[in-house]
Amino acid sequence: MEEFNKIRSHILDQTRAFFNSTSGDKIVPGQNYIPVSGKLINSNDVVSVVDSALDMWFTAGRYSEDLERKLAEFMHQKFCLLVNSGSSANLVAMSTLTSSTLGDRRVQPGDEVITLAAGFPTTVNPIVQVGAVPVFVDVDIESLQLDVSYLERALSEKTKAVFIAHTLGNVFELDQVRKFCEKHKLWLIEDCCDALGAKYDGKLVGTYGDICTLSFYPAHHITTGEGGAVLTSSPKLKKLAESFRDWGRDCWCPPGVDNSCKKRFNWQLGDLPRGYDHKYIYSHIGYNLKMTDMQAALGLSQLTRVEEFIEKRNKNFKLLHSYLNGLDDCLILPKIHEKAKPSWFGFPITVKDGQGFSRNELRDYLEAKKIGTRMLFAGNLTKQPLYENVKYRIVGNLENTDIVMNNTFWVGVFPRLNDGHMKYIADVIKEFLSKRAK
Ligand SMILES: Cc1ncc(COP(=O)(O)O)c(C=O)c1O
């Protein structure tokens, strides 16, 4: 064996030994804080990251290539582009639709995009960032997903796209949304950041839209530290997304490769002279949002356990749901559409009005008993300071979105938790209710 291979092998063995010497902290219900989310790392993950670091390549390389291929396969899409966050994935997805090469269907400043105010800000921010106008529709209060009955009312002559998340890993009514988009020739971007592996009518979410996005922040189903992905099965959209991700350039060579197009010095684009190096020709106002190979190395190792992670999340969800059974006079528990098979990110609970206690009181009680809670992200985005001076349109009155803002929170179901944690969470909720209910 070459000397450097021997040393590499030694370092990787030592890395594994190092990992195995660390003791995984146990989360004891009642004694330790039960977080809402967190990464699940094993020795293979750490070995993979160190192996990639030893390549000393650092930018997108062999691990990125492999992860893009395997994620595309897993998501039943033709193409996957890795990016440095789910927010970047959303920015790339939205920017892609602004390319002049899309002709009449391109999203231009002042055009409208239908979306939700009850969700994560960076599903909506890219709409504003490209100069378009978010049109907010309400959610169904039981599923916390898009209420499809608002879609036709939301439509205007300026509508160009629908950009909606499968919030908390539950699934919105994809057949209705897709039909609506097809009827009116609208783009559909599915934000699947919370919902890796969820299905609708037997098909993976993300495959219904033109583009879908994922996040690999540690709270999500698999992690790359920071990270995300843009997926599509359209070669045209893939090429555009890649351009926006990679500085806006026209050239599509991966890092370290020259002349993929075989005519690097023979293009004439814009008003540039013929033969201007294609590597330095730019066709879009782009960014640099690429992922490093070390992040991809972690993702690739995590992806081998994705099915197990999803199964554990869904199992925890089912357990908690069953333990909370019978509390629906005061709490709204998450409803699943008959065609949906969610991939749960968290377990949302909405306090019904008029119960003699508030969401905040229940939340504070849980936190005092060492149970982590979160708001449903931004609640009602239109009430957040960042949207004070932003142009948007509201369809109806966002009544349920306000209920989400005032009455909803969620607790964790991530794979480090188990039956004992779910039982404890349910018991503490019941204890609170027995003390506080009217
Ligand atoms: C639905 C949704 N979209 C986008 C994001 C942003 O992902 P990231 O944190 O990787 O930027 C999140 C983050 O949790 C999210 O929940």
The ligand as an SDF file (V2000), in Angstrom:
LIG
                    3D

 16 16  0  0  0  0  0  0  0  0999 V2000
  -40.2950   24.5920    5.2060 C   0  0  0  0  0  0  0  0  0  0  0  0
  -38.8930   25.1220    5.2980 C   0  0  0  0  0  0  0  0  0  0  0  0
  -38.3380   25.6790    4.2250 N   0  0  0  0  0  0  0  0  0  0  0  0
  -37.0790   26.1510    4.2600 C   0  0  0  0  0  0  0  0  0  0  0  0
  -36.3180   26.0840    5.3910 C   0  0  0  0  0  0  0  0  0  0  0  0
  -34.9210   26.6380    5.3970 C   0  0  0  0  0  0  0  0  0  0  0  0
  -33.9400   25.6590    5.4840 O   0  0  0  0  0  0  0  0  0  0  0  0
  -32.4500   26.0410    5.9700 P   0  0  0  0  0  0  0  0  0  0  0  0
  -32.5230   26.2210    7.4470 O   0  0  0  0  0  0  0  0  0  0  0  0
  -31.6250   24.8790    5.5790 O   0  0  0  0  0  0  0  0  0  0  0  0
  -32.0720   27.2920    5.2820 O   0  0  0  0  0  0  0  0  0  0  0  0
  -36.8620   25.5110    6.5420 C   0  0  0  0  0  0  0  0  0  0  0  0
  -36.0440   25.4240    7.7650 C   0  0  0  0  0  0  0  0  0  0  0  0
  -36.3030   24.7200    8.7140 O   0  0  0  0  0  0  0  0  0  0  0  0
  -38.1840   25.0140    6.5060 C   0  0  0  0  0  0  0  0  0  0  0  0
  -38.7550   24.4680    7.5880 O   0  0  0  0  0  0  0  0  0  0  0  0
  1  2  1  0
  2  3  1  0
  2 15  2  0
  3  4  2  0
  4  5  1  0
  5  6  1  0
  5 12  2  0
  6  7  1  0
  7  8  1  0
  8  9  2  0
  8 10  1  0
  8 11  1  0
 12 13  1  0
 12 15  1  0
 13 14  2  0
 15 16  1  0
M  END
$$$$
